[in-house]
Amino acid sequence: MATNISTVNGTDTVLRTENLNIYYGNFLAVRDIWLDIPKNRVTAFIGPSGCGKSTLLRCYNRLNDLIESFRAEGKVYYYDKNLYAPDIDPVEVRRRIGMVFQRPNPFPKSIYDNIAFGARINGYKGNMDELVERSLKQAALWDEVKDKLRQSAFALSGGQQQRLCIARAIAVQPEIILMDEPCSALDPISTLRVEELIHELKEKYTIVIVTHNMQQAARVSDKTAFFNVQQSDKGGRSGYLVEYDATELIFNNPQQQDTKDYVSGRFG
Ligand SMILES: Nc1ncnc2c1ncn2[C@@H]1O[C@H](COP(=O)(O)OP(=O)(O)OP(=O)(O)O)[C@@H](O)[C@H]1O
């Protein structure tokens, strides 16, 4: 395991960006981000549409590499490793830093194989049945699916599918789980289940969640980063970090006027 790069209030930093600028072609989408993500905590990214929350999130596991026009300047550290250094294998990065998307996207396979697939690809040598059971239990789905593991994942409800995707992410034993609006396609009850799950998962994992739902950010996260978007010198509208602090402070005592306006719903 790599050494830690810093400790704040007794909590290790697992991800750090330094002077990060993200471009799509000539367009500066996100500018000058300095941000430390604490270990075994939930960090929420909030802000208006287009401020670059998803773009930044995807930088943490190099998912933006798949976009041809994407370019990052600056540093993204996972512990003391710069994730954009030439010797870093993006596939290994994505194993350690998993992702759950807005819409549940199970594979067209059985419930069992959705979980086993990534582990098999990674050459998992342990007992697969145990891994499937453990992952489904951690994702609070086991009791609902244990009698139908060989059925198609598509037979599950949307909320169950999303918990299956979380189980799938867990099965390859990541350290960090990135979640890009994981509840936006779910009904309120399923949303609550996933929020409870997030709360349980932070014992073992570090979670970074993008959400449009401010009540959700307030409910699930320990720290909140508020981003905004502003006309840049070059004419485009670039996202930037306005304020980053304990969630309670961001919602109850923000230091910046823009944050106050946003969290009180007076934005724009
Ligand atoms: N693949 C892409 N190619 C070009 N521009 C992109 C691409 N993805 C995002 N952008 C642009 O980058 C900026 C940030 O987008 P991003 O989706 O990261 O914002 P966001 O805060 O997550 O928005 P939302 O809340 O609406 O999902 C926007 O101006 C967007 O149009």
Ligand as a Chemical Component Dictionary entry (heavy atoms), coordinates in Angstrom:
data_LIG
# 
_chem_comp.id                   LIG 
_chem_comp.type                 NON-POLYMER 
_chem_comp.pdbx_formal_charge   0 
_chem_comp.three_letter_code    LIG 
# 
loop_
_chem_comp_atom.comp_id 
_chem_comp_atom.atom_id 
_chem_comp_atom.alt_atom_id 
_chem_comp_atom.type_symbol 
_chem_comp_atom.charge 
_chem_comp_atom.model_Cartn_x 
_chem_comp_atom.model_Cartn_y 
_chem_comp_atom.model_Cartn_z 
_chem_comp_atom.pdbx_ordinal 
LIG N1  N1  N 0 -17.669 14.618 -23.429 1  
LIG C1  C1  C 0 -17.715 15.957 -23.390 2  
LIG N2  N2  N 0 -17.277 16.687 -24.439 3  
LIG C2  C2  C 0 -17.313 18.035 -24.423 4  
LIG N3  N3  N 0 -17.769 18.760 -23.389 5  
LIG C3  C3  C 0 -18.225 18.091 -22.317 6  
LIG C4  C4  C 0 -18.219 16.666 -22.263 7  
LIG N4  N4  N 0 -18.734 16.286 -21.053 8  
LIG C5  C5  C 0 -19.046 17.423 -20.412 9  
LIG N5  N5  N 0 -18.735 18.504 -21.150 10 
LIG C6  C6  C 0 -18.934 19.910 -20.775 11 
LIG O1  O1  O 0 -18.176 20.155 -19.585 12 
LIG C7  C7  C 0 -18.903 20.985 -18.705 13 
LIG C8  C8  C 0 -19.095 20.257 -17.385 14 
LIG O2  O2  O 0 -19.984 19.177 -17.596 15 
LIG P1  P1  P 0 -20.329 18.102 -16.467 16 
LIG O3  O3  O 0 -21.255 17.105 -17.036 17 
LIG O4  O4  O 0 -19.087 17.627 -15.828 18 
LIG O5  O5  O 0 -21.093 19.050 -15.413 19 
LIG P2  P2  P 0 -22.030 18.644 -14.201 20 
LIG O6  O6  O 0 -21.808 19.662 -13.137 21 
LIG O7  O7  O 0 -21.809 17.224 -13.821 22 
LIG O8  O8  O 0 -23.456 18.838 -14.856 23 
LIG P3  P3  P 0 -24.857 18.126 -14.549 24 
LIG O9  O9  O 0 -25.164 18.479 -13.121 25 
LIG O10 O10 O 0 -25.816 18.752 -15.513 26 
LIG O11 O11 O 0 -24.678 16.650 -14.751 27 
LIG C9  C9  C 0 -20.213 21.333 -19.402 28 
LIG O12 O12 O 0 -20.045 22.594 -20.045 29 
LIG C10 C10 C 0 -20.370 20.221 -20.415 30 
LIG O13 O13 O 0 -21.087 20.643 -21.537 31 
# 
loop_
_chem_comp_bond.comp_id 
_chem_comp_bond.atom_id_1 
_chem_comp_bond.atom_id_2 
_chem_comp_bond.value_order 
_chem_comp_bond.pdbx_ordinal 
LIG N1  C1  SING 1  
LIG C1  N2  SING 2  
LIG C1  C4  DOUB 3  
LIG N2  C2  DOUB 4  
LIG C2  N3  SING 5  
LIG N3  C3  DOUB 6  
LIG C3  C4  SING 7  
LIG C3  N5  SING 8  
LIG C4  N4  SING 9  
LIG N4  C5  DOUB 10 
LIG C5  N5  SING 11 
LIG N5  C6  SING 12 
LIG C6  O1  SING 13 
LIG C6  C10 SING 14 
LIG O1  C7  SING 15 
LIG C7  C8  SING 16 
LIG C7  C9  SING 17 
LIG C8  O2  SING 18 
LIG O2  P1  SING 19 
LIG P1  O3  DOUB 20 
LIG P1  O4  SING 21 
LIG P1  O5  SING 22 
LIG O5  P2  SING 23 
LIG P2  O6  DOUB 24 
LIG P2  O7  SING 25 
LIG P2  O8  SING 26 
LIG O8  P3  SING 27 
LIG P3  O9  DOUB 28 
LIG P3  O10 SING 29 
LIG P3  O11 SING 30 
LIG C9  O12 SING 31 
LIG C9  C10 SING 32 
LIG C10 O13 SING 33 
# 
